């Protein structure tokens, strides 16, 4: 029973270390930049200028000109 517990613990520990290693390897540049204080979140990504938007309203539908009439029953 102790052997199974040690095996399970070793498997979980190995999987955790593998996950952390893959994360560090994939984002190494971002992590080092953040540790140096040059994170992408601290620098402006896009500069914008004010834009004026003009909105004109118009009628969506025309008024109906039909006159209701009674029809003769057949």
N, C-alpha and C positions, 0 to 999 in steps of 0.2 A: 504494500500500500504506500509506503514511504517513497518507493521508487517511482510510482505513478505521479505522486505529488511533486517530486523533484523534476520529473520530465515535463509536467504541465507548466510548472513555474519557469523552467528554462525556455520552453516554447513561447510562452507569453512574453518573457523578457526579451528574447531574440526578435520576436515580431515587433515589439515596441521600439527596440534599437534600430531595426531596419526601417521602420516608418519615420523615425526622427532623422536618420541618415539620408533617406530619400528626400525628405522635406528640406534639409539643409543643403543638399547637393543641387536641388532644383532652384532654390532661391538664394544662392550664396551671394550674388551681387547685391541683391536688395537688402539682405541682412547686414552685410558689411557697410553699405552706404548708410543704413539707419544707425549703425553703431558709431559711424564717423560724424553723424549729425546732418547728413545730406539725404534725408529721406525724400522720396517722391511726393509724399503728402505735405511736406513743409514748403515746397516750391510751387508757384502758380503754374498750372499746366497750360491754361489757355487764357489769353487776354482778350477781353471783349470791349466793345465801345457801345455807347448808348444808341438805340435804334428807335425811330419814331414809326409807329404803326397807325395807319389811317383806316378807320372802319366806317363803311357806309352801309346803312340799312336799306333794304328794299323789300317790296311786298313779295311774299313767297307764292301766293296763289291769287288768281284773278277772281273778282266777285262773280257769282253765278247769275246769269241773266235769264234763267228758265222760269216760266210762269206755271205754277201748279194748276192743273185742270182736272175735272172729274171725267173719267172715261165711261162710256156706256158699257154696261155689262153685256156680255154676249149671250 
